[in-house]
Amino acid sequence: MDSGISTPPVIPEYTPNQDTVAKRAHYSPPWADVSIIGVAGSSGSGKTTLSHAIVRELNLPWVVIMSMDSFYKPLDEEAHARAFKNEYDFDSPEAIDFDELVNVLRDLKAGRRAEIPVYSFEKHQRLDKTVPIYSPHVLILEGIFALYDPRVRELLDMGVYCEADADTCLSRRIIRDVRDRGRDVEGCIKQWFGFVKPNFEKFVQPQRIVADIIVPRGIENRVAMSMVTQYIERKLLEKSTHHRAALKSLETGYDREPLSERVVVLKQTTQIQGMATILQDIDTSSEDFIFYFDRLSTLLIEQALNNSHFKELTVETPQGNKYRGLTAQGEVSAVIVLRGGATFESGLRRVIPDCRTGRLLIQSNIRTGEPELHYLKLPSDISQHDCVLLLDAQMSSGGSALMSVQVLVDHGVSPDRIVFVTYSAGRVGIHRLTKVFPEITVVVGNLLPDIEERWIEKKYFRC
């Protein structure tokens, strides 16, 4: 007997085949194995000034300064009271949480995102917030104990020791603490002779012998500055060359191996072919191009949502019947790869009006052709989302697509929950992407045999 209840099929959750996963090719983004430069020296020796001078000299967006002051241990009530009386020893290695520092450095060295504690010198306490660091190519770790812990030294590419005479250090420390940290002169002097000076002789000065470069006179020492910056530039060039060679090696077999089963090409119906003809026509007006691309982007996103997970849900119809249907199992979000991915926003709003979105900007270096991450903003809980759509208008060589997926993976998104959506893609780019990340799904509107120069966003945005 017919119950009158329709039952659509439930889409099973994807489980990656172990044979496929075992064949995954290795890929390291440019920020993996970050170059870490340790800058140590006495309080007031010019470590911070030197670190900022190195950043200015390099003039790159991926050089980050991390102060060891962020890793002071949280104080109990008694230690907190002594700190306000200038009787707590902040200049002993015991005051630093080296275990947490080492964990952060290891995460960054592995290309993962790290959360840096925020310490308030006015309150003598850690605050209930952190600052994220992700994807630096160079990290400058500055602090009086930057070269103290052997676990930290193992992770450094270069150790720098700043030298200055004691009178200069004391005067700089007094000016800094009174101006920036709410201290008085008497308290500064009390700490200097009670803790800073004896600990310098016991713990800080011995780091001099493990430094690769000793920098007397700080930023005035142009020879030492030049040596540090030249070393960093050489390391960055080596990593860039290695990254581009790794991308090139991923091309192997693209012209003879079949596409992954998780690559979905939009069915080329007469309607789809008709719209594609309008988009490809050089004489198509901007208004018509935008209209038809929005239609196609809607169809691509709808196709992509077939790869999200659903669960059964029974609802009551207006006629009073029961309908056994499906509802989304979890949240679906989207990450727009700027600026090509922004062409999908109208289609996205038509399909999921309240969809939360993130953005990332990847641009190719004009000189080397290497993709570089310039901007990143993701939903804070993206790792918990059931499905993440990664949107870009075109995929050519696959370099930007690889980096985009790697960014999501580094932020806790499982590859099998990522759906890369693009209108136009070459076989080379798809081959590279699915070779490294065989679990992701790729939805393509127009499959090309080779790499094609980007043109869609120029036509869509009229510039």
C-alpha positions as CSV (number, residue, x, y, z in Angstrom):
1,M,0.0,0.0,0.0
2,D,1.4,3.4,-1.0
3,S,2.0,5.5,2.2
4,G,2.2,8.8,0.2
5,I,5.7,9.5,1.6
6,S,8.5,10.2,-0.8
7,T,12.0,9.2,0.2
8,P,14.9,10.8,-1.6
9,P,18.3,9.0,-1.3
10,V,20.6,10.0,1.5
11,I,24.0,11.1,0.3
12,P,26.5,9.0,2.2
13,E,29.4,10.7,3.9
14,Y,32.6,10.3,1.9
15,T,35.3,8.1,3.3
16,P,38.7,8.5,1.5
17,N,40.0,5.3,0.0
18,Q,43.2,4.3,1.8
19,D,44.9,3.3,-1.5
20,T,44.2,6.8,-2.9
21,V,45.4,8.5,0.2
22,A,48.6,6.5,0.1
23,K,49.3,7.9,-3.4
24,R,49.0,11.5,-2.3
25,A,51.8,13.6,-3.5
26,H,53.7,15.8,-1.1
27,Y,53.2,19.6,-1.2
28,S,54.7,22.2,1.0
29,P,53.5,25.8,0.8
30,P,56.0,28.6,0.6
31,W,55.7,29.4,4.3
32,A,56.4,25.9,5.5
33,D,59.8,25.6,7.2
34,V,59.8,29.3,8.1
35,S,63.2,30.9,8.6
36,I,63.5,31.8,12.2
37,I,66.1,34.4,13.3
38,G,66.7,34.7,17.1
39,V,67.8,38.1,18.4
40,A,69.1,38.0,22.0
41,G,71.0,40.5,24.2
42,S,70.7,42.5,27.4
43,S,67.6,44.5,28.2
44,G,68.0,47.8,26.4
45,S,70.6,46.6,24.0
46,G,68.6,47.4,20.9
47,K,67.1,44.0,20.0
48,T,63.6,45.4,19.1
49,T,65.1,48.3,17.2
50,L,67.4,46.0,15.2
51,S,64.5,43.6,14.5
52,H,62.4,46.4,13.1
53,A,65.3,47.7,11.0
54,I,65.7,44.2,9.5
55,V,62.0,44.2,8.6
56,R,62.3,47.6,6.9
57,E,65.4,46.5,5.1
58,L,63.8,43.4,3.7
59,N,60.6,45.3,2.8
60,L,58.5,42.1,2.5
61,P,55.0,41.4,3.8
62,W,55.9,38.0,5.2
63,V,58.4,39.0,7.9
64,V,57.0,38.9,11.4
65,I,58.5,40.0,14.7
66,M,57.6,37.9,17.8
67,S,58.6,39.1,21.2
68,M,59.5,36.6,23.9
69,D,57.8,39.0,26.4
70,S,54.5,37.4,25.2
71,F,55.5,34.2,26.8
72,Y,55.9,35.3,30.4
73,K,54.3,32.7,32.7
74,P,50.9,33.6,34.3
75,L,51.5,34.9,37.9
76,D,49.8,33.6,41.0
77,E,48.4,36.1,43.5
78,E,51.6,36.3,45.6
79,A,53.9,36.8,42.5
80,H,51.4,39.3,41.1
81,A,51.7,41.4,44.3
82,R,55.5,41.2,44.2
83,A,55.5,42.3,40.6
84,F,53.7,45.6,41.5
85,K,56.4,46.2,44.2
86,N,59.2,45.6,41.6
87,E,60.2,42.6,43.6
88,Y,59.4,39.8,41.0
89,D,62.3,38.5,38.9
90,F,61.2,38.9,35.2
91,D,64.8,38.6,34.1
92,S,65.3,34.9,35.0
93,P,64.7,32.1,32.5
94,E,62.2,30.7,35.1
95,A,59.8,33.6,34.2
96,I,59.5,32.4,30.6
97,D,57.2,29.6,29.5
98,F,59.7,27.9,27.2
99,D,57.5,24.9,26.7
100,E,54.7,27.0,25.1
101,L,57.2,29.0,23.1
102,V,58.8,25.8,21.6
103,N,55.3,24.5,20.7
104,V,54.5,27.7,18.9
105,L,57.8,27.7,17.0
106,R,57.3,24.1,16.0
107,D,53.8,24.8,14.7
108,L,55.0,27.7,12.6
109,K,58.0,25.7,11.4
110,A,55.5,23.1,10.2
111,G,53.4,25.7,8.4
112,R,50.6,25.6,10.9
113,R,48.7,28.5,12.5
114,A,49.9,29.5,16.0
115,E,48.2,31.5,18.7
116,I,50.5,34.0,20.5
117,P,49.6,35.0,24.1
118,V,49.2,38.7,24.9
119,Y,51.0,40.0,28.0
120,S,50.1,43.3,29.7
121,F,53.1,44.9,31.5
122,E,50.8,47.5,33.1
123,K,48.7,44.6,34.7
124,H,51.6,42.2,35.1
125,Q,49.4,39.5,33.7
126,R,48.4,37.6,30.5
127,L,45.2,38.8,28.9
128,D,42.4,36.5,27.9
129,K,43.1,36.8,24.2
130,T,45.7,35.7,21.7
131,V,47.1,37.0,18.4
132,P,47.2,34.5,15.5
133,I,50.3,34.1,13.4
134,Y,50.1,32.2,10.1
135,S,52.2,31.9,6.9
136,P,55.2,34.0,7.7
137,H,58.2,33.3,5.5
138,V,60.6,34.8,8.1
139,L,60.0,35.0,11.8
140,I,62.2,37.2,14.0
141,L,62.2,36.0,17.6
142,E,63.5,38.8,19.9
143,G,64.1,38.6,23.6
144,I,66.8,38.4,26.3
145,F,66.6,34.6,26.2
146,A,66.2,34.0,22.4
147,L,69.3,31.9,22.3
148,Y,69.0,30.4,25.8
149,D,66.9,27.2,25.4
150,P,68.6,24.5,23.3
151,R,65.2,23.4,21.9
152,V,64.7,26.9,20.6
153,R,68.2,27.1,19.1
154,E,67.5,23.8,17.2
155,L,64.7,25.6,15.4
156,L,66.7,28.8,14.5
157,D,68.3,29.4,11.2
158,M,70.4,32.2,12.6
159,G,71.3,33.5,16.1
160,V,72.1,37.2,16.5
161,Y,73.4,38.8,19.7
162,C,73.1,42.5,20.3
163,E,75.7,44.2,22.4
164,A,75.7,47.7,24.1
165,D,77.4,49.2,27.1
166,A,75.6,48.9,30.5
167,D,75.0,52.7,30.8
168,T,73.3,52.8,27.4
169,C,71.1,49.7,28.3
170,L,70.0,51.2,31.6
171,S,69.1,54.6,30.1
172,R,67.1,52.9,27.3
173,R,65.3,50.6,29.8
174,I,64.3,53.5,32.0
175,I,62.9,55.6,29.1
176,R,61.0,52.6,27.7
177,D,59.5,51.4,31.0
178,V,58.4,54.9,32.1
179,R,57.0,55.8,28.7
180,D,55.4,52.5,27.7
181,R,54.9,50.4,30.8
182,G,53.7,52.7,33.5
183,R,56.8,52.4,35.7
184,D,58.6,55.0,37.8
185,V,62.4,55.7,37.7
186,E,63.0,54.4,41.2
187,G,61.3,51.1,40.4
188,C,63.3,50.7,37.2
189,I,66.6,51.2,39.0
190,K,65.5,48.8,41.8
191,Q,64.8,46.1,39.2
192,W,68.0,46.8,37.3
193,F,70.4,46.2,40.2
194,G,68.2,43.6,41.9
195,F,67.5,41.4,38.9
196,V,68.5,42.7,35.5
197,K,72.3,43.1,36.0
198,P,73.0,39.9,37.9
199,N,70.9,37.8,35.6
200,F,72.6,39.4,32.6
201,E,75.9,38.1,33.8
202,K,74.5,34.7,34.7
203,F,72.1,33.9,31.9
204,V,72.2,36.5,29.1
205,Q,75.8,37.1,28.4
206,P,76.7,33.4,28.0
207,Q,74.4,33.3,24.9
208,R,77.0,35.4,23.1
209,I,79.1,32.3,22.5
210,V,76.3,30.4,20.6
211,A,75.4,33.4,18.4
212,D,76.2,33.3,14.7
213,I,76.5,37.1,14.5
214,I,77.4,39.5,17.2
215,V,76.1,43.0,16.5
216,P,77.7,45.8,18.5
217,R,76.2,49.4,18.2
218,G,72.8,48.0,17.0
219,I,71.4,49.5,13.8
220,E,74.5,51.7,13.4
221,N,76.4,48.6,12.5
222,R,75.6,48.5,8.8
223,V,78.0,45.6,8.0
224,A,76.2,43.3,10.4
225,M,72.8,44.5,9.2
226,S,73.8,43.7,5.7
227,M,75.0,40.2,6.6
228,V,71.7,39.4,8.3
229,T,69.4,40.7,5.5
230,Q,71.6,39.0,2.8
231,Y,71.3,35.7,4.6
232,I,67.5,36.0,4.9
233,E,67.2,37.0,1.2
234,R,69.3,34.0,0.1
235,K,67.1,31.6,2.2
236,L,63.9,33.0,0.7
237,L,65.3,32.6,-2.8
238,E,66.2,29.0,-2.1
239,K,62.8,28.2,-0.8
240,S,61.1,29.9,-3.7
241,T,63.2,27.9,-6.2
242,H,62.3,24.7,-4.4
243,H,58.6,25.5,-4.3
244,R,58.4,26.3,-8.0
245,A,60.3,23.0,-8.8
246,A,57.9,21.1,-6.6
247,L,54.9,22.6,-8.5
248,K,56.5,21.7,-11.8
249,S,57.0,18.1,-10.7
250,L,53.3,17.7,-10.0
251,E,52.5,18.0,-13.7
252,T,53.8,14.5,-14.4
253,G,51.2,12.3,-15.9
254,Y,48.5,14.9,-16.4
255,D,48.2,14.1,-20.2
256,R,47.8,10.4,-19.8
257,E,46.2,9.7,-16.3
258,P,42.4,9.9,-16.0
259,L,40.8,12.7,-13.9
260,S,40.0,11.9,-10.3
261,E,36.6,10.4,-9.7
262,R,35.9,13.4,-7.4
263,V,36.2,15.9,-10.3
264,V,32.6,16.8,-11.4
265,V,32.3,18.6,-14.8
266,L,28.9,20.4,-15.2
267,K,26.8,18.4,-17.7
268,Q,27.2,20.1,-21.1
269,T,23.5,20.5,-22.0
270,T,22.4,22.8,-24.8
271,Q,21.5,25.4,-22.3
272,I,25.0,25.3,-20.7
273,Q,26.7,25.4,-24.1
274,G,24.5,28.3,-25.2
275,M,25.5,30.3,-22.1
276,A,29.2,29.4,-22.5
277,T,29.0,30.6,-26.1
278,I,27.8,34.0,-24.9
279,L,30.5,34.2,-22.3
280,Q,33.2,33.3,-24.8
281,D,32.1,35.7,-27.5
282,I,34.4,38.8,-27.6
283,D,31.4,40.9,-28.7
284,T,29.2,40.1,-25.6
285,S,28.4,43.3,-23.7
286,S,29.5,43.5,-20.0
287,E,25.8,43.5,-18.9
288,D,25.1,40.3,-20.7
289,F,28.3,38.7,-19.6
290,I,27.5,39.4,-15.9
291,F,23.9,38.2,-16.3
292,Y,24.9,34.8,-17.8
293,F,27.9,34.3,-15.6
294,D,25.7,34.8,-12.6
295,R,23.3,32.1,-14.0
296,L,26.2,29.7,-14.5
297,S,27.8,30.4,-11.1
298,T,24.4,29.6,-9.5
299,L,24.3,26.2,-11.3
300,L,27.9,25.5,-10.3
301,I,27.2,26.2,-6.6
302,E,24.0,24.1,-6.7
303,Q,26.1,21.2,-8.1
304,A,28.7,21.8,-5.4
305,L,26.1,21.5,-2.7
306,N,25.3,17.9,-3.8
307,N,28.6,17.1,-2.2
308,S,27.6,18.4,1.2
309,H,26.1,16.0,3.8
310,F,22.4,15.6,4.5
311,K,20.3,13.9,7.0
312,E,16.6,12.7,6.8
313,L,13.9,15.1,7.9
314,T,10.1,14.6,7.8
315,V,8.0,17.7,7.4
316,E,4.3,18.4,7.1
317,T,3.1,19.6,3.7
318,P,0.4,22.4,3.2
319,Q,-2.0,19.6,2.2
320,G,-1.4,17.9,5.6
321,N,0.7,15.0,4.2
322,K,4.1,13.9,5.5
323,Y,7.1,14.3,3.3
324,R,10.3,12.5,4.2
325,G,13.0,14.7,2.8
326,L,16.5,15.9,3.6
327,T,18.1,18.8,5.4
328,A,21.7,20.0,5.7
329,Q,23.7,18.1,8.2
330,G,25.7,21.1,9.3
331,E,26.8,24.6,8.3
332,V,28.0,25.3,4.7
333,S,30.4,28.2,4.3
334,A,32.3,29.7,1.4
335,V,35.8,31.0,1.0
336,I,36.3,33.5,-1.9
337,V,39.7,33.4,-3.6
338,L,40.2,37.1,-4.5
339,R,39.6,38.5,-6.9
340,G,38.3,35.9,-9.3
341,G,36.1,34.1,-6.6
342,A,34.2,37.4,-6.1
343,T,32.5,36.7,-9.4
344,F,30.6,33.9,-7.6
345,E,29.1,36.1,-4.9
346,S,25.8,36.8,-6.7
347,G,25.3,33.1,-7.4
348,L,26.2,32.2,-3.8
349,R,23.6,34.7,-2.4
350,R,20.9,33.2,-4.7
351,V,21.6,29.7,-3.4
352,I,22.6,30.3,0.2
353,P,21.5,33.9,1.2
354,D,22.9,33.7,4.7
355,C,26.1,31.9,3.9
356,R,29.1,32.9,6.0
357,T,32.1,33.7,3.9
358,G,35.9,34.1,4.2
359,R,38.4,35.6,1.9
360,L,42.0,35.1,0.9
361,L,44.2,36.8,-1.6
362,I,46.8,34.9,-3.6
363,Q,48.9,36.6,-6.2
364,S,51.7,35.4,-8.4
365,N,55.1,37.1,-7.9
366,I,55.8,39.0,-11.1
367,R,59.5,38.1,-11.1
368,T,59.3,34.3,-10.2
369,G,55.7,33.4,-11.0
370,E,55.4,31.8,-7.5
371,P,52.0,32.1,-5.8
372,E,52.1,34.2,-2.6
373,L,49.5,34.6,0.2
374,H,48.8,38.3,0.8
375,Y,45.5,38.3,2.8
376,L,43.5,35.9,4.9
377,K,40.2,36.2,6.7
378,L,38.2,33.1,7.7
379,P,35.3,32.3,9.9
380,S,36.7,31.5,13.4
381,D,34.9,28.2,13.6
382,I,35.5,27.1,10.0
383,S,37.1,23.8,11.1
384,Q,33.6,22.7,12.5
385,H,31.7,23.4,9.2
386,D,30.2,20.5,7.4
387,C,31.2,21.7,4.0
388,V,33.4,24.6,2.8
389,L,33.1,25.9,-0.8
390,L,36.3,27.3,-2.2
391,L,35.4,29.7,-5.0
392,D,37.6,30.9,-7.9
393,A,36.6,31.9,-11.4
394,Q,39.5,30.0,-13.1
395,M,42.1,27.4,-12.3
396,S,45.1,27.6,-14.6
397,S,48.4,26.0,-13.3
398,G,46.8,25.0,-10.0
399,G,49.4,26.9,-7.8
400,S,46.8,29.2,-6.3
401,A,44.3,26.4,-5.8
402,L,46.9,24.3,-4.0
403,M,47.7,27.1,-1.7
404,S,44.1,27.9,-1.1
405,V,43.3,24.3,-0.1
406,Q,46.4,24.2,2.1
407,V,45.3,27.3,3.9
408,L,42.0,25.6,4.8
409,V,43.7,22.4,5.8
410,D,46.1,24.4,8.1
411,H,43.0,25.9,9.8
412,G,41.5,22.5,10.6
413,V,39.2,21.9,7.6
414,S,39.3,18.2,6.6
415,P,40.1,17.9,2.8
416,D,37.0,15.7,2.2
417,R,34.8,18.6,3.4
418,I,36.3,21.0,0.8
419,V,34.6,21.6,-2.6
420,F,36.6,23.6,-5.0
421,V,34.3,25.4,-7.4
422,T,35.5,27.0,-10.6
423,Y,34.0,27.9,-14.0
424,S,37.1,27.2,-16.1
425,A,40.0,24.8,-15.3
426,G,42.8,23.2,-17.2
427,R,43.7,19.5,-16.8
428,V,47.2,20.5,-15.6
429,G,45.8,22.4,-12.6
430,I,43.2,19.8,-11.7
431,H,45.8,17.1,-11.9
432,R,48.1,18.9,-9.6
433,L,45.4,19.7,-7.1
434,T,43.9,16.2,-6.9
435,K,47.3,14.6,-6.8
436,V,48.1,16.4,-3.6
437,F,44.6,16.4,-2.1
438,P,42.7,13.4,-3.6
439,E,39.9,13.7,-1.0
440,I,38.6,17.1,-2.1
441,T,35.8,17.5,-4.7
442,V,36.3,19.8,-7.7
443,V,33.3,21.2,-9.6
444,V,34.1,22.6,-13.0
445,G,32.0,24.3,-15.6
446,N,34.4,24.2,-18.5
447,L,37.2,21.8,-18.7
448,L,40.2,22.8,-20.8
449,P,43.1,20.7,-22.2
450,D,45.7,23.2,-21.1
451,I,46.6,26.3,-19.0
452,E,44.6,29.4,-20.0
453,E,45.4,33.0,-19.0
454,R,42.9,34.5,-16.5
455,W,40.2,36.6,-18.2
456,I,36.9,36.1,-16.5
457,E,37.3,38.6,-13.6
458,K,38.5,41.3,-16.0
459,K,35.4,40.9,-18.1
460,Y,33.1,40.6,-15.1
461,F,34.4,43.6,-13.2
462,R,35.2,45.6,-16.4
463,C,38.8,46.2,-15.5
